[in-house]
Amino acid sequence: TSTDFRDFEMTAGTRTLSGAITIENDATITGGTLDASGNNITINGNWSNSGTFIHGNNTVFFNNETITSVITGDTTFFNFTCNTPGKTIRFGANDVQTIQGSFTIQGTPGNLITLESTTASTWWMIDNDGDSEDVDFAAVQDSNNIDGVGIITADDSIDNTNNVNWTINVTEKTWTGGTASFETSWNTATNWNPAGVPGGANSIIIPSG
């Protein structure tokens, strides 16, 4: 079970979570300490941290594709996860987000998760300290992975430029056609190799003849 909040704000003192929480809008830490004590936090809106956050090896989830999440201030997360196709996350320009566990971004074909800076052409910093990531179907821009050891690999994704220490792979899909009753259907997965309907992160090959 999870305790629901409309907004969550810390201004002073220390609060230690005793269970998972879901925040419908924004989480704001302007002072004091939020100790997650290993309990998961799910957020639909923004995360702003100018105080102290202790993760306790928890996971912070960013949900709700209808809301753009803006993450500002320097925060050390354990697991940072967005499994919400179509979600946009904007990271504060020059702010550093440290990931000590895993960095998980999972969009779907045609519904990429967008990772970008609050200021175009200015890096948002990620320190992928845990050197563990699972990034698929993402559109990435203006990100500098300052870990200095590992490269963040994003598969089936789009490089929207100005990314440092990322490897962003676009998967090619070749038209084969020929599926019975659907020989010319673009939206038939078995008409493509590898199988699957192409999305925004795919490069399309149509053989001549």
KALINDA-V268295 format. One record per residue. N is the residue number from 1. PHI is phi as a letter, one per 20 degrees, with the letter a starting at -180 (none if undefined). Layout:
n=N phi=PHI
n=N phi=PHI
//
This chain:
n=1 phi=none
n=2 phi=c
n=3 phi=e
n=4 phi=e
n=5 phi=c
n=6 phi=f
n=7 phi=c
n=8 phi=c
n=9 phi=c
n=10 phi=d
n=11 phi=c
n=12 phi=a
n=13 phi=m
n=14 phi=c
n=15 phi=c
n=16 phi=d
n=17 phi=f
n=18 phi=d
n=19 phi=a
n=20 phi=f
n=21 phi=c
n=22 phi=c
n=23 phi=d
n=24 phi=f
n=25 phi=d
n=26 phi=d
n=27 phi=d
n=28 phi=c
n=29 phi=d
n=30 phi=e
n=31 phi=a
n=32 phi=m
n=33 phi=c
n=34 phi=d
n=35 phi=d
n=36 phi=f
n=37 phi=l
n=38 phi=n
n=39 phi=e
n=40 phi=f
n=41 phi=c
n=42 phi=d
n=43 phi=c
n=44 phi=e
n=45 phi=d
n=46 phi=e
n=47 phi=c
n=48 phi=c
n=49 phi=c
n=50 phi=c
n=51 phi=d
n=52 phi=c
n=53 phi=c
n=54 phi=d
n=55 phi=e
n=56 phi=m
n=57 phi=m
n=58 phi=e
n=59 phi=c
n=60 phi=d
n=61 phi=d
n=62 phi=d
n=63 phi=d
n=64 phi=m
n=65 phi=f
n=66 phi=e
n=67 phi=d
n=68 phi=f
n=69 phi=e
n=70 phi=d
n=71 phi=d
n=72 phi=c
n=73 phi=n
n=74 phi=e
n=75 phi=c
n=76 phi=d
n=77 phi=e
n=78 phi=e
n=79 phi=d
n=80 phi=d
n=81 phi=c
n=82 phi=c
n=83 phi=d
n=84 phi=d
n=85 phi=g
n=86 phi=n
n=87 phi=f
n=88 phi=d
n=89 phi=c
n=90 phi=d
n=91 phi=d
n=92 phi=g
n=93 phi=g
n=94 phi=m
n=95 phi=f
n=96 phi=d
n=97 phi=d
n=98 phi=e
n=99 phi=d
n=100 phi=e
n=101 phi=d
n=102 phi=c
n=103 phi=d
n=104 phi=c
n=105 phi=c
n=106 phi=c
n=107 phi=e
n=108 phi=c
n=109 phi=g
n=110 phi=n
n=111 phi=c
n=112 phi=f
n=113 phi=e
n=114 phi=e
n=115 phi=d
n=116 phi=b
n=117 phi=e
n=118 phi=f
n=119 phi=c
n=120 phi=g
n=121 phi=m
n=122 phi=d
n=123 phi=f
n=124 phi=d
n=125 phi=d
n=126 phi=c
n=127 phi=d
n=128 phi=e
n=129 phi=f
n=130 phi=f
n=131 phi=l
n=132 phi=c
n=133 phi=b
n=134 phi=c
n=135 phi=d
n=136 phi=c
n=137 phi=l
n=138 phi=c
n=139 phi=d
n=140 phi=d
n=141 phi=b
n=142 phi=l
n=143 phi=d
n=144 phi=d
n=145 phi=e
n=146 phi=e
n=147 phi=g
n=148 phi=n
n=149 phi=d
n=150 phi=d
n=151 phi=d
n=152 phi=e
n=153 phi=d
n=154 phi=d
n=155 phi=e
n=156 phi=l
n=157 phi=c
n=158 phi=d
n=159 phi=e
n=160 phi=e
n=161 phi=n
n=162 phi=m
n=163 phi=d
n=164 phi=c
n=165 phi=m
n=166 phi=c
n=167 phi=d
n=168 phi=d
n=169 phi=d
n=170 phi=d
n=171 phi=e
n=172 phi=e
n=173 phi=c
n=174 phi=d
n=175 phi=f
n=176 phi=d
n=177 phi=m
n=178 phi=n
n=179 phi=f
n=180 phi=g
n=181 phi=m
n=182 phi=c
n=183 phi=g
n=184 phi=d
n=185 phi=e
n=186 phi=f
n=187 phi=e
n=188 phi=d
n=189 phi=g
n=190 phi=f
n=191 phi=e
n=192 phi=c
n=193 phi=c
n=194 phi=f
n=195 phi=g
n=196 phi=p
n=197 phi=f
n=198 phi=f
n=199 phi=c
n=200 phi=f
n=201 phi=e
n=202 phi=d
n=203 phi=e
n=204 phi=e
n=205 phi=d
n=206 phi=d
n=207 phi=f
n=208 phi=f
n=209 phi=n
//
